[in-house]
């Protein structure tokens, strides 16, 4: 492009000519004649608008001065524009750089924040609790696992995992986690209470008893004391005594203590402790076990006592305790004819006012318990010997059926009037009791005793004994010798 004033070369974006310094005209250059006409017209207009001639001259003069000034400063203005352009580019670059730096800072902070939060135990634990409260248990478990990676000794996180397993119904996992937690924190009451409630619900009383035995929290041990099975406590210390000893045993609950005096393992067939144990003379190896109301047994405790006074004799019983399908005759032997044997069948220890043994007797049907005590001529009492029997032979008739069949035969024979046992000419009746059995020639017989019952209700044996075959219902008359032998005859 050419400068309209001097003809010098100009770039398209230039406003002032570098050669003459004049401003490039943006409109075509008019002819001088036309300029004069325009000037005259403008002058007339100016005069009409501003009649002040001096003011117009001043304005014109000022305008000329400004134009001249503009021309003179054109080159300066051009340089200023170039400088402004360069300054603008610098500002734009600085602004872009600032934006990039800001983005970098934000990105760095974001990465740092993510890494920090990912490795923050408090932050992860807070998220886990929120997920748990909102019911997002899988997320809560994942976050809890992350918390343990950050703090493997955290009790709170382990308890949170237990609560999650509880909500999910995963009881076995709850038990495992609680036991593991108690290894870390042996006095964690919450873990104990959770385990106790589960064992009670599942009726796992043995596990509960062992748990309570190890529980250091006294309040819990007392609260659930009935579930414990602590070994019985011996009040008297073991050792040598020169006088009879009444040995007392104590239990920590409301269950039962079973004991033996020969050191053998006590069981439900052993003596049941209800009163102090009499140790008269000899050496006793007393073994005792406590069984709570939930069937859980404690450890067995055995202590030895040597008593150097009192009677050394004890009754000998022919049949040991146990379960029998074939009934046996029970005999009691004494080492001295001057000794007397007393016995009970009600579970209480015998005294000199109890039943006196005189001859062998049949084994009772079902469950029975005998206690025997020997008394010498000087009144010294032996130890109490206990026998427990469960006699259940195979039968085709019940005891009630056997008594009815017998009475029907007696009615037919005219010995009684009816099944009530009424008699002619008297208010007395005959009653028949069947509570034991015996064997003869490998045949099992019910033993039925006949009683005379007075109007007042008193019953005495008539002396008649009947044997009823449990297999075919055959009825025979029976007698039992002093040696305990069963004799049968036709009825």
C-alpha positions as CSV (number, residue, x, y, z in Angstrom):
1,X,0.0,0.0,0.0
2,X,1.3,3.5,-0.8
3,X,1.1,6.6,1.4
4,X,-1.3,9.1,-0.1
5,X,1.0,11.9,0.9
6,X,4.5,11.0,0.0
7,X,4.0,7.7,-2.0
8,X,6.1,5.7,0.5
9,X,5.3,2.0,1.1
10,X,3.0,1.2,4.0
11,X,1.6,-2.1,5.5
12,X,-2.0,-2.7,5.6
13,X,-2.3,-2.4,9.4
14,X,-0.3,0.9,9.6
15,X,-2.1,4.2,10.3
16,X,0.9,6.6,10.1
17,X,3.5,6.7,7.4
18,X,7.0,5.9,8.6
19,X,8.5,8.1,5.9
20,X,6.5,11.4,6.2
21,X,4.7,10.7,9.5
22,X,1.3,11.7,8.2
23,X,-1.9,9.9,8.9
24,X,-3.2,7.7,6.1
25,X,-6.5,8.9,4.8
26,X,-9.3,6.5,5.1
27,X,-11.5,8.3,2.5
28,X,-10.6,9.4,-0.9
29,X,-8.7,12.8,-1.3
30,X,-11.0,15.5,-2.7
31,X,-10.1,18.1,-5.3
32,X,-8.9,21.5,-3.9
33,X,-11.9,23.2,-5.4
34,X,-14.2,20.9,-3.8
35,X,-12.4,21.4,-0.5
36,X,-12.9,25.1,-0.7
37,X,-16.5,24.7,-1.4
38,X,-16.9,22.4,1.5
39,X,-15.0,24.8,3.7
40,X,-17.2,27.7,2.7
41,X,-20.3,25.7,3.4
42,X,-18.9,24.5,6.8
43,X,-18.0,28.1,7.6
44,X,-21.6,29.3,6.8
45,X,-23.0,26.6,9.0
46,X,-20.7,27.4,11.8
47,X,-21.6,31.1,11.6
48,X,-25.3,30.2,11.7
49,X,-24.8,28.0,14.7
50,X,-22.3,30.2,16.4
51,X,-22.6,33.9,15.4
52,X,-19.7,34.8,17.7
53,X,-17.0,35.5,15.1
54,X,-14.2,35.6,17.6
55,X,-15.2,32.4,19.2
56,X,-15.3,30.8,15.7
57,X,-11.8,32.1,15.0
58,X,-10.5,30.8,18.3
59,X,-12.1,27.4,17.6
60,X,-10.7,27.3,14.1
61,X,-7.3,28.3,15.4
62,X,-7.5,25.7,18.1
63,X,-8.6,23.0,15.6
64,X,-5.7,23.9,13.4
65,X,-3.4,23.7,16.3
66,X,-4.7,20.3,17.3
67,X,-4.4,19.0,13.7
68,X,-0.9,20.3,13.6
69,X,-0.2,18.8,16.9
70,X,-1.7,15.5,15.8
71,X,0.5,15.5,12.7
72,X,3.6,16.2,14.7
73,X,2.8,13.5,17.3
74,X,1.7,11.0,14.7
75,X,4.9,9.2,14.8
76,X,4.9,9.2,18.6
77,X,1.3,7.8,18.5
78,X,2.4,5.1,16.2
79,X,5.3,4.1,18.5
80,X,2.8,4.2,21.4
81,X,0.5,1.8,19.6
82,X,3.3,-0.6,18.8
83,X,4.4,-0.5,22.5
84,X,0.8,-1.0,23.6
85,X,0.5,-3.9,21.3
86,X,3.7,-5.5,22.7
87,X,2.5,-4.8,26.2
88,X,-0.9,-6.4,25.5
89,X,0.8,-9.6,24.2
90,X,2.9,-9.7,27.4
91,X,-0.2,-9.3,29.6
92,X,-2.0,-12.0,27.7
93,X,1.0,-14.4,28.1
94,X,1.2,-13.6,31.8
95,X,-2.5,-14.2,32.2
96,X,-2.3,-17.6,30.4
97,X,0.7,-18.5,32.6
98,X,-1.3,-17.6,35.7
99,X,-4.2,-19.7,34.6
100,X,-1.9,-22.6,34.0
101,X,-0.2,-22.2,37.4
102,X,-3.7,-22.1,39.0
103,X,-4.7,-25.2,37.2
104,X,-1.5,-26.9,38.3
105,X,-2.0,-25.8,41.9
106,X,-5.6,-27.0,41.9
107,X,-4.6,-30.4,40.4
108,X,-1.8,-30.8,42.9
109,X,-4.1,-30.0,45.8
110,X,-6.7,-32.3,44.5
111,X,-4.2,-35.2,44.2
112,X,-2.8,-34.4,47.6
113,X,-6.3,-34.2,49.1
114,X,-7.3,-37.6,47.5
115,X,-4.1,-39.2,48.7
116,X,-4.5,-37.7,52.2
117,X,-8.1,-38.8,52.5
118,X,-7.4,-42.2,51.1
119,X,-4.8,-42.7,53.9
120,X,-6.7,-40.9,56.7
121,X,-8.0,-43.3,59.3
122,X,-10.5,-40.7,60.7
123,X,-11.9,-39.9,57.2
124,X,-12.2,-43.6,56.2
125,X,-13.8,-44.5,59.6
126,X,-16.3,-41.6,59.2
127,X,-17.3,-42.9,55.8
128,X,-17.6,-46.4,57.1
129,X,-20.0,-45.2,59.9
130,X,-22.0,-43.2,57.4
131,X,-22.4,-46.3,55.1
132,X,-23.4,-48.5,58.1
133,X,-26.0,-46.0,59.3
134,X,-27.4,-45.8,55.8
135,X,-27.6,-49.6,55.5
136,X,-24.9,-49.9,52.9
137,X,-23.3,-52.8,54.7
138,X,-21.0,-54.0,51.9
139,X,-19.5,-50.5,51.5
140,X,-19.2,-50.2,55.2
141,X,-17.3,-53.5,55.4
142,X,-15.0,-52.5,52.6
143,X,-14.3,-49.2,54.3
144,X,-13.8,-50.9,57.7
145,X,-11.2,-53.2,56.1
146,X,-9.4,-50.1,54.8
147,X,-9.5,-48.6,58.3
148,X,-7.8,-51.8,59.7
149,X,-5.1,-51.5,57.1
150,X,-4.5,-48.0,58.4
151,X,-4.8,-48.9,62.1
152,X,-4.8,-52.6,62.7
153,X,-5.2,-52.2,66.5
154,X,-8.5,-50.3,66.3
155,X,-11.1,-51.7,68.6
156,X,-13.8,-49.4,67.3
157,X,-13.4,-50.7,63.7
158,X,-13.5,-54.3,64.9
159,X,-16.7,-53.6,66.8
160,X,-18.2,-52.0,63.7
161,X,-17.5,-55.1,61.7
162,X,-19.2,-57.2,64.4
163,X,-22.2,-54.9,64.1
164,X,-22.2,-55.3,60.3
165,X,-22.2,-59.1,60.6
166,X,-25.0,-58.9,63.1
167,X,-27.1,-56.8,60.7
168,X,-26.4,-59.4,58.0
169,X,-27.4,-62.3,60.2
170,X,-23.9,-63.9,60.0
171,X,-23.9,-65.2,63.5
172,X,-20.8,-67.5,63.2
173,X,-18.8,-64.6,62.0
174,X,-20.0,-62.5,64.9
175,X,-18.8,-65.2,67.3
176,X,-15.4,-65.5,65.7
177,X,-14.9,-61.7,65.6
178,X,-16.0,-61.3,69.3
179,X,-13.6,-64.0,70.5
180,X,-10.8,-62.4,68.5
181,X,-11.7,-59.0,69.9
182,X,-11.6,-60.4,73.5
183,X,-8.1,-61.7,72.9
184,X,-7.1,-58.1,72.2
185,X,-9.4,-56.5,74.7
186,X,-10.2,-59.0,77.5
187,X,-12.5,-56.6,79.4
188,X,-14.7,-55.6,76.4
189,X,-18.1,-55.9,78.0
190,X,-20.0,-55.4,74.8
191,X,-18.3,-58.4,73.1
192,X,-19.1,-60.5,76.2
193,X,-22.7,-59.5,76.1
194,X,-23.1,-60.3,72.4
195,X,-21.6,-63.7,72.9
196,X,-23.7,-64.5,75.9
197,X,-26.9,-63.6,74.1
198,X,-25.9,-65.8,71.1
199,X,-25.0,-68.8,73.3
200,X,-28.3,-68.5,75.3
201,X,-30.3,-68.2,72.1
202,X,-28.6,-71.3,70.6
203,X,-28.7,-73.1,74.0
204,X,-25.0,-73.7,73.8
205,X,-24.6,-73.8,77.6
206,X,-21.3,-75.5,77.7
207,X,-19.7,-72.8,75.6
208,X,-21.4,-70.2,77.7
209,X,-20.2,-71.8,80.9
210,X,-16.6,-71.7,79.7
211,X,-16.9,-68.1,78.5
212,X,-18.3,-67.0,81.9
213,X,-15.5,-68.9,83.7
214,X,-12.9,-66.8,81.9
215,X,-14.9,-63.5,82.2
216,X,-13.0,-60.9,84.3
217,X,-16.1,-58.7,84.5
218,X,-17.6,-59.5,87.9
219,X,-21.0,-58.0,87.2
220,X,-21.5,-60.3,84.2
221,X,-20.3,-63.3,86.0
222,X,-22.8,-62.7,88.8
223,X,-25.7,-61.8,86.4
224,X,-25.3,-65.0,84.5
225,X,-24.2,-67.2,87.4
226,X,-26.8,-69.8,86.8
227,X,-25.1,-70.7,83.5
228,X,-21.8,-71.3,85.2
229,X,-20.5,-74.7,86.3
230,X,-17.8,-74.0,88.8
231,X,-16.3,-77.0,90.7
232,X,-17.8,-77.6,94.1
233,X,-16.0,-76.3,97.1
234,X,-14.9,-78.6,100.0
235,X,-15.3,-76.8,103.3
236,X,-13.1,-79.2,105.3
237,X,-9.5,-79.5,104.2
238,X,-8.3,-82.9,103.2
239,X,-6.1,-84.7,105.7
240,X,-6.1,-87.0,108.8
241,X,-8.8,-86.6,111.4
242,X,-9.2,-88.4,114.7
243,X,-12.9,-87.9,115.0
244,X,-15.8,-88.4,112.5
245,X,-16.2,-85.6,110.0
246,X,-19.3,-84.1,108.5
247,X,-18.0,-83.0,105.1
248,X,-19.8,-80.0,103.6
249,X,-19.8,-79.2,99.9
250,X,-20.8,-75.9,98.4
251,X,-21.8,-75.0,94.8
252,X,-21.9,-71.6,93.2
253,X,-25.3,-72.0,91.6
254,X,-28.7,-73.8,92.0
255,X,-27.7,-77.0,90.3
256,X,-26.8,-80.4,91.9
257,X,-23.6,-81.9,93.4
258,X,-22.9,-85.6,92.8
259,X,-20.2,-87.4,94.7
260,X,-18.5,-90.7,95.4
261,X,-16.4,-91.9,98.3
262,X,-14.0,-94.2,96.5
263,X,-12.5,-91.8,94.0
264,X,-14.5,-93.0,91.0
265,X,-16.0,-90.6,88.6
266,X,-19.3,-89.2,89.9
267,X,-22.4,-89.5,87.6
268,X,-26.2,-89.2,87.9
269,X,-26.2,-92.6,89.5
270,X,-23.8,-91.4,92.3
271,X,-24.9,-89.9,95.6
272,X,-26.7,-86.6,95.3
273,X,-25.4,-84.2,97.9
274,X,-28.2,-82.9,100.1
275,X,-26.6,-82.8,103.5
276,X,-23.1,-83.0,105.0
277,X,-21.4,-86.3,104.2
278,X,-20.6,-88.5,107.2
279,X,-17.1,-89.7,107.2
280,X,-16.8,-92.1,110.2
281,X,-13.7,-94.2,109.9
282,X,-11.3,-95.2,107.2
283,X,-9.8,-93.6,104.1
284,X,-12.2,-91.7,101.8
285,X,-11.3,-90.5,98.3
286,X,-14.2,-88.0,97.9
287,X,-14.8,-87.0,94.3
288,X,-17.5,-84.4,93.6
289,X,-18.9,-82.7,90.5
290,X,-21.4,-79.8,90.1
291,X,-24.0,-80.0,87.4
292,X,-26.0,-76.8,86.7
293,X,-29.6,-76.6,85.7
294,X,-28.7,-76.6,82.1
295,X,-26.9,-79.9,82.3
296,X,-23.3,-78.5,82.2
297,X,-20.8,-80.3,84.5
298,X,-18.0,-78.7,86.2
299,X,-14.5,-80.2,86.6
300,X,-14.3,-83.1,89.1
301,X,-12.7,-82.3,92.4
302,X,-11.2,-85.2,94.5
303,X,-9.9,-84.9,98.0
304,X,-8.7,-87.6,100.5
305,X,-9.7,-87.9,104.1
306,X,-8.4,-90.4,106.6
307,X,-10.6,-90.8,109.7
308,X,-9.1,-92.8,112.5
309,X,-12.2,-93.4,114.7
310,X,-15.7,-94.7,114.6
311,X,-17.0,-97.9,112.9
312,X,-15.0,-99.3,110.1
313,X,-17.7,-101.7,108.8
314,X,-20.2,-101.0,106.0
315,X,-23.0,-102.9,104.5
316,X,-22.4,-104.9,101.3
317,X,-25.1,-104.8,98.6
318,X,-25.5,-107.7,96.2
319,X,-26.4,-105.6,93.1
320,X,-24.5,-102.6,91.9
321,X,-26.2,-99.5,90.6
322,X,-27.2,-99.5,87.0
323,X,-29.9,-100.2,84.3
324,X,-31.4,-103.7,84.1
325,X,-33.7,-105.6,81.8
326,X,-33.7,-108.6,84.0
327,X,-34.6,-107.9,87.6
328,X,-32.5,-109.3,90.5
329,X,-33.0,-109.9,94.1
330,X,-31.3,-107.3,96.3
331,X,-29.5,-108.7,99.3
332,X,-27.6,-106.9,102.1
333,X,-24.7,-108.6,103.9
334,X,-23.3,-107.5,107.3
335,X,-19.9,-108.5,108.7
336,X,-21.2,-108.9,112.2
337,X,-24.5,-110.4,113.3
338,X,-24.8,-107.8,116.0
339,X,-25.0,-105.1,113.4
340,X,-28.3,-103.7,112.1
341,X,-29.0,-102.3,108.6
342,X,-31.4,-99.5,108.0
343,X,-32.5,-98.2,104.6
344,X,-34.6,-95.6,102.8
345,X,-36.1,-95.3,99.4
346,X,-37.0,-91.6,99.4
347,X,-33.6,-90.2,98.6
348,X,-32.9,-89.2,102.3
349,X,-30.1,-90.7,104.4
350,X,-31.3,-93.4,106.8
351,X,-31.5,-93.1,110.5
352,X,-32.2,-95.6,113.2
353,X,-35.9,-94.7,112.7
354,X,-35.8,-95.8,109.1
355,X,-36.9,-99.2,107.6
356,X,-35.0,-102.1,109.0
357,X,-33.6,-104.6,106.6
358,X,-34.7,-108.2,107.5
359,X,-34.7,-110.2,104.2
360,X,-33.8,-109.9,100.5
361,X,-36.4,-108.1,98.3
362,X,-37.2,-107.9,94.6
363,X,-35.7,-105.1,92.5
364,X,-38.4,-102.4,92.0
365,X,-39.6,-101.6,88.5
366,X,-38.6,-98.3,86.9
367,X,-36.3,-95.9,88.7
368,X,-35.5,-96.5,92.4
369,X,-32.9,-95.3,94.9
370,X,-31.8,-97.1,98.0
371,X,-29.6,-95.8,100.9
372,X,-28.3,-98.3,103.4
373,X,-26.6,-97.6,106.8
374,X,-25.1,-100.1,109.2
375,X,-25.2,-99.6,113.0
376,X,-23.0,-101.7,115.3
377,X,-24.0,-102.8,118.8
378,X,-22.4,-99.7,120.3
379,X,-24.5,-97.4,118.2
380,X,-21.7,-96.3,115.8
381,X,-23.0,-95.6,112.3
382,X,-21.3,-96.6,109.1
383,X,-21.1,-94.6,105.9
384,X,-24.3,-94.5,103.9
385,X,-24.2,-96.8,100.9
386,X,-26.3,-95.8,97.9
387,X,-27.7,-97.8,95.1
388,X,-29.7,-96.5,92.1
389,X,-31.5,-98.9,89.8
390,X,-33.5,-98.5,86.5
391,X,-35.4,-101.8,85.9
392,X,-37.3,-102.0,82.7
393,X,-37.8,-105.6,81.5
394,X,-39.5,-106.3,78.1
395,X,-43.2,-107.0,78.8
396,X,-46.5,-107.6,77.1
397,X,-48.6,-106.3,79.9
398,X,-48.4,-103.3,82.1
399,X,-48.6,-103.5,85.9
400,X,-52.1,-102.1,85.9
401,X,-53.2,-104.7,83.4
402,X,-51.7,-107.4,85.5
403,X,-53.6,-106.3,88.6
404,X,-56.9,-106.1,86.8
405,X,-56.5,-109.6,85.3
406,X,-55.6,-110.9,88.8
407,X,-58.7,-109.3,90.3
408,X,-60.9,-110.7,87.5
409,X,-59.6,-114.2,88.4
410,X,-60.3,-113.5,92.1
411,X,-63.8,-112.3,91.4
412,X,-64.4,-115.5,89.4
413,X,-63.2,-117.5,92.4
414,X,-65.4,-115.5,94.8
415,X,-62.6,-114.1,96.8
416,X,-63.6,-110.5,96.1
417,X,-66.9,-109.0,94.9
418,X,-65.6,-106.5,92.3
419,X,-62.6,-104.7,90.9
420,X,-62.7,-102.3,93.9
421,X,-61.8,-105.3,96.1
422,X,-64.9,-105.2,98.2
423,X,-65.6,-108.2,100.6
424,X,-68.8,-109.8,102.0
425,X,-69.9,-108.7,105.4
426,X,-67.1,-106.1,106.0
427,X,-66.0,-102.6,105.1
428,X,-62.5,-103.8,104.5
429,X,-61.2,-104.2,100.9
430,X,-58.4,-106.1,99.3
431,X,-55.9,-104.0,97.3
432,X,-53.2,-105.3,95.0
433,X,-49.8,-103.6,94.5
434,X,-47.4,-104.4,91.8
435,X,-44.1,-102.5,91.9
436,X,-41.3,-105.1,91.5
437,X,-40.3,-108.1,89.4
438,X,-38.3,-111.3,89.8
439,X,-37.1,-114.1,87.5
440,X,-37.5,-117.8,87.7
441,X,-36.2,-120.2,85.1
442,X,-35.5,-117.3,82.9
443,X,-39.1,-116.1,83.0
444,X,-39.8,-112.6,84.3
445,X,-42.7,-112.3,86.7
446,X,-44.4,-109.2,88.2
447,X,-44.6,-109.7,91.9
448,X,-48.1,-108.6,93.2
449,X,-48.7,-108.2,96.9
450,X,-52.1,-108.4,98.5
451,X,-53.1,-105.9,101.2
452,X,-56.1,-105.5,103.5
453,X,-57.2,-102.0,103.6
454,X,-59.4,-100.9,106.5
455,X,-62.1,-98.3,106.4
456,X,-59.7,-95.8,107.9
457,X,-57.3,-96.4,105.0
458,X,-54.7,-98.4,106.9
459,X,-53.1,-101.1,104.8
460,X,-51.3,-104.3,105.9
461,X,-50.1,-107.2,103.9
462,X,-52.3,-110.2,103.9
463,X,-49.4,-112.6,103.2
464,X,-50.6,-113.5,99.8
465,X,-48.2,-113.0,97.0
466,X,-48.9,-113.6,93.3
467,X,-46.5,-113.9,90.3
468,X,-47.8,-112.7,86.9
469,X,-45.9,-113.7,83.8
470,X,-45.0,-110.6,81.8
471,X,-44.9,-112.5,78.5
472,X,-48.1,-114.6,78.5
473,X,-50.2,-113.4,81.5
474,X,-50.1,-116.6,83.4
475,X,-50.8,-116.2,87.2
476,X,-49.1,-118.3,89.9
477,X,-48.9,-118.1,93.7
478,X,-45.5,-117.0,94.9
479,X,-43.3,-117.0,98.0
480,X,-39.9,-115.5,98.7
481,X,-37.5,-117.3,101.0
482,X,-35.3,-115.7,103.5
483,X,-32.4,-116.2,101.1
484,X,-34.3,-114.3,98.3
485,X,-35.4,-117.3,96.2
486,X,-38.7,-117.3,94.4
487,X,-41.0,-120.3,94.7
488,X,-44.0,-120.7,92.5
489,X,-47.2,-122.8,92.7
490,X,-50.4,-123.2,90.8
491,X,-53.1,-120.5,91.4
